Amino acid sequence: MKKLYLLGLILFSFISFGQNYNYTIYNTSNSGIGSDYVGDIKTDANGVLWISSFSGVSTFNGTTFTKYNTGNSGIASNAILEIEIDGLGRKWMASQNNGIILLNGTTWTNYTSSNSGLPNNAIVCIDVDSNNNLWVVTTSGLTRFNGTTWTTYNALTNINSIEIDYANGIWVTNNGNLYKFNGTDYNFIAQGTDKLLKAYGDLIYVAGFDSFLTYTIEGTFFSNYYQSNSCLAGYQLNALDVDSNNKVWIAFNGDGVQNFTNCVTYNTSNSGLPDNYFSALRTQSSGVIWAGTLQLGLVKMTPSATTCNPPTNLAVSNITSTTCQLTWTAPASVPGSGYEIYIAPTTVAPTTNTTPTLTSTAPSVSVTNGLTAGTTYYYWVRSNCGSEKSTWTSGGSFTTAALTGCTTATYGQWPAATYTPSCSGSAEQIVINAYAGEYSKVNILSNTQYTFSSSVATDFVTITNEAGDTVLASGLSPLSWASASNTGVVRYYFHTDANCGAQNTNRIRYIQCGTPVSCGLPSGLTVSNITSNSCRLFWVAPTPVANSYDIYLSTNSTAPLTSTNATQTSVANLVGALNGLTAATTYYYWIRSNCNGNKSAWVSGGSFTTIAALTCNGAIYGLYPDTTFTPSCTGNAEQIVADAWAGEYTNVNVLSNRQYTFTSSIATDFITITNATGTSVLASGLTPLVWNSNTTSGVIRYHFSTNANCGTQNTSRIRSITCANTSSCNPPSNFSTTNITSTTATLNWTAATPAPNTYLYLYNTTPTIGGIDGSTVATSANLTGLLPNTDYHWWVASVCGNTQTEWVYGGFFVTAATTCFSQLSCAALGATAIKSDGSLWAWGSSVNGSIGDGTNTSRNYPVQIGNENTWQSVSETAFTGMAIKNDGSLWGWGQNIGNLNSTSGSAVLAPIRVGTDNNWQAVSAGTGHTAAIKTNGTLWTWGSNGYGQLGLSTSLNYFEPTQLGTDTWAHVSAGYDYTLAVKSNGTLWAWGYNNKGQLGNGNLSNSNAPVQIGTATNWSKVYAGNGSSYALKTDGTIWAWGDNQYSQLGDGTATDRTTPVQIGTANDWQHIGVGGAHAVGKKNNGTIWAWGINSYSQLGNGTTVSSSVPVEIGTATNWLTIDAGVSTTSAIKTDGTMYVWGRNNLGQLGDGTNTLRSVPTAISCPTSNLGIDDTVVLENEIKVYPNPMNEVLTVSGDHEIVSLAVYNLLGQEVIVKSVNAHETVLDVSKLPTGTYLVKINAANTVNTIKVFKQ
């Protein structure tokens, strides 16, 4: 068992209350079973086992095996993956590549794609429902066979497992996701699922990638078990069954078989199992467990009637340098001959015939001799029932206390005379001029409690025998020590610290003695093995030993009080791995003894500082083993330990100019090598990690993690090291990734010595060596064509002539997320938006060039306006768009009736600059007029002015921006022939058309000059619409006035308002969007709301029912912004995704269709102006089309194409072709739907392009 140092943790046996079993193993050497590999086990109504393998099917009736294979039966294939037995007793078999095989009585039938509706002969898995329908999973999707008709549901492919619940709910997993199929649609349930294990009762049992999960058959999450929060024996779950007592049994790939309900694990070390790798599991009502192995046959576990059960709850306490106390819980039937105890300094477990170290008739034993100070011991206990003995139960390990102290004396003895204390119980002063680095001699009595202290609180005290060669006690002042049987003269040393510092400045030397206290002080407090998140604490136990110890940890130096609660406790006098610490942080700590509730004073251990967090240089499980390993450097792999954990480190002695290979038995483990103190990373990467020591020698730290994210796991793995002379061809080192964007990155490394001829590199989206490759003579490589927001792992190898080094893991990086859209402005019949890269896009009905893409063509999908990415903000009204660039210049397009300028025609098809100024801050496009604010706060208007909407005290049109007064303004909005604005002082103003009271000044008269609305000075934003006006105050309230024919003001009525009225009572509004006769808003909590007319579902609530008050749209809380068109609404989430809904007869939603949407519907993030079946043209005139692809993909170019390869997003090569021509056509018909990378080698360059398969 593994050594475990955890705070306050008692080490328990993993086989507590476990049923003992007799084990029978059936293999091809001793029985008639057809194969030593067992793929699946099922039981028919007669109790007969049906066993699948790659050698056909075997049955077992308890006595005789019967084999069915292609040589002796009608079975169509020997490669049988799974067996299902329906309610009619029919046996359905999934073959690997020969379709479905049915055994009905004695009749064999083979269903294939050529003689049935089965879409594919490569079967993944099968199941049957209670109606005796067969459900088949192939790469083509999910297929149901009712005995007559085959029906395939291919909306979801790449399914890897299936289970059917008792209510005939169909459950599947696909690419880590869990779905429930309702006969038509796949309803998403959860992520992080690897495969389904079983549907039983009301629960669905699922294997996660590192956990065990359960869901109710309604799709509700029920539980999640990790090894860290449960007794789960491993993280690779292969099979599961539930026995007649509702106990859950799990078969693991490498961790044996477990009764998970009772937390009892059976493996090769504690049972008769021949292996720890199991592929199948089946329970029977008799209590028999059948387990199928990967290579050693079938195992029958039969409950035994043994009455000699092992002890449980093993614990160790009262640890000193040479003694300890072991305790355990007796089994229900107490063994008649007591217990046997085996203690050893190695992890080698005792066997049945091992001679015990000790015996005991009680469930405890005191170990009083045979132990060595500072040594780790492992121990086991078993019951002795006379004629029978139980299995050994491991109690884990414990480490005896080490004796340390400072016995140097730079300044010798002082005073010269030996001091004899009076032992009055009060502190006695020996001298007032003691030095640190000096000792006094003191006469002591036996069985007396002594306290040694210095007037300098940080001094370190050591007590030795008279000769000074045996340390009796040590620790910070005050040091408490019980003399026990010691008597005569001792030496009493002072030093400035535990590093034995000396100081020739005066301090007072005290001693106090008296009758031993009931709970002595801990002493000799030391901290070691400091990492970025853990350390080791040790102290010397008092005499008598305390029952437990309180530890108080703090980031400030304020000492705890008597009433202060401990931050943690420990039974032993050490904490092997004090974890949960923060990197680069100074901690202060104190420890006190706890003697059955009687607690000693707190004793300070001083402080320590954790090291800075680097690449996985933490170790929550601390140092293991304690001894430093020195490899023999034979060139062969050397095992350090067989029970290492991820989250641990080992100290290793290394030599200079050697090549070291660090290896874990877990192929996905991540390794970090640091200097001796953990403050500098020397190398890191996936196992095996190759590192050249160069000039480094001495001790280094060798860390294990489960992954590059520094994951931890307390399950055993083998830690190995290989040391050899440095190769003449060495891999590079010091890896880094720079220049990371959403689609590109640069890999960097330091050249190997000597320099190789070239370097090879690989990268993909999984931590498995392989994927897209390349080569370079430089020490960097530029990657292109990457996917946004995606993890990429990479490796590099050196090539020296015909020699290539091992692949060395360079680490992983995450490409930047493409947030797509960041700003939005809706037009009457479309919208315009700015992407996060600064590019400008538009869609919808084009009137007089209102799309702005240089044409007058309507678009039902986003098209880019120009090719620049310097756009800062945009505003679009009915048929005119206005936008500001990052340089402050102002641009416009679309319908021009003076609102753009006086020199262009009525239709401006692409953006033109308005004036020459570069200090525009905000712009609002109205219906025929424009208003804009400059960076100096001045307000400018131009365009049509028949209703005075320019606010210039006249009805004359102005075709150039004209300043309105001299005041400064904070916000402006141009609507349908009127304008609203907020001054810098927070006052609200309006001018222009007022037929519906939209100016808000209490009447219906037009105004050609600004009029103030009310007297409030806390207005922040305004929104002018088609006669309906809205404004926000700084307190978050929203107000509306004007046209309310369709209840678009949201005040609960259909009454026009000539002055502002508050909408509801909410005070958390952030933004408003105004449509034709509806409005929308966003609150501070990220929710969005809508109100008004809903004839075309523009409110987004799935209905056409209008609302006179705001109603929430969905439940999402991650909306960024929202706006409205005449009968449409568009909104952007914080991840940059655009959602649209409402009328779409003219393509105004931009989703590529003309279909009305009643709820928010996402549109794709545009990357080019390509529609379906368009062409991608690379820089060197290589054309790739169509994209998206369906049946074929054509690649052509001006230069000869040498070769090309297609990769999926796992980095797996799915198509490779040698071309040597200017054009080639790839057959992609068999590729599943998804995204692929095409790597094209042409004209001495390599290009990678992303394509989509429909």
Helices and strands as residue ranges (DSSP letters): E 21-26, E 40-43, E 49-53, E 56-60, E 65-68, E 80-85, E 91-95, E 100-104, E 107-111, E 123-128, E 134-138, E 141-145, E 150-153, E 159-164, E 170-174, E 177-181, E 186-190, E 193-200, E 203-208, E 212-216, E 221-225, E 237-242, E 248-252, E 257-259, E 264-266, E 278-283, E 289-293, E 298-303, E 312-317, E 324-329, E 339-344, E 358-360, E 364-367, E 376-383, E 393-399, E 428-436, E 438-444, E 449-454, E 460-465, E 471-476, E 479-482, E 488-495, E 503-514, E 523-528, E 534-540, E 548-554, E 568-570, E 574-579, E 586-595, E 598-599, E 603-609, E 637-646, E 648-654, E 658-664, E 670-674, E 681-686, E 689-692, E 698-705, E 713-725, E 733-738, E 745-750, E 758-764, E 772-776, E 780-783, E 791-800, E 803-804, E 808-814, E 821-827, E 830-835, E 840-844, E 859-864, E 871-876, E 880-885, E 890-895, E 907-913, E 920-925, E 929-934, E 939-943, E 958-963, E 969-974, E 978-983, E 988-992, E 1007-1012, E 1019-1024, E 1028-1033, E 1038-1042, E 1057-1062, E 1069-1074, E 1078-1083, E 1088-1092, E 1107-1112, E 1119-1124, E 1128-1133, E 1138-1142, E 1157-1163, E 1174-1177, E 1182-1187, E 1192-1207, E 1213-1227, E 1234-1242, E 1245-1253
